């Protein structure tokens, strides 16, 4: 019997329940349960290389608000998400900050930058 792994698709709002069947070598034999092309692509990538966008906040001094929302410019490997957030927990910026300003370049060697999601003016 070939192994079957189950996933909940986050590729679109439908939230399809996916089944990925692979052979003994780990190659995908079949993807079932997807209602759109995004579902099949999601299942294949999730099975071999799961990735996520990271969104969080960082501390700011001298700004209108004390926290600034930030996000990655690309998906990072899922197993590094907590490490990225942990790294950003130690970041403290000084206002003013422009939307899109790079907060951390090539975070943890992932190729993704962390950028400001909005501008933050002086207090």
Steps between C-alpha positions, in 0.01 A plus 500: 500500500632844407509776766232772489549840663213741568512880467252785528551725199563870564540586131152653469192555723351154429727322752501165321606189689785356300652154486850445367596146417868428454710196424768340716763738359293806601394597148142623467276249325170688521339809655129472581236736639598826329233714335741726315851505359627691805404206719709253306799737495460569873489128583809421295703783654368440853599134473864567408581864590242670725537880508315788664487878490590652837309794645568641845588826672823661620565755774535869412617795707403860431208406278129570508456131593733269695473206256540483122345224286754328276494213250735294288529575129493128420402175665759346733542132585232405753754362746668846517186705574549493879868589460413801282245621756748443783762706315252783438408504868847645568467778239427853621455775242493877530225700328434628241469189284379482140269234361711237322818595689723195541520397864714186450665393174518135397365394839673181620637442150154430356522759222200683648520852638286623788336833416274752671134442416406865561662834569552606858536875562664670795289541812 
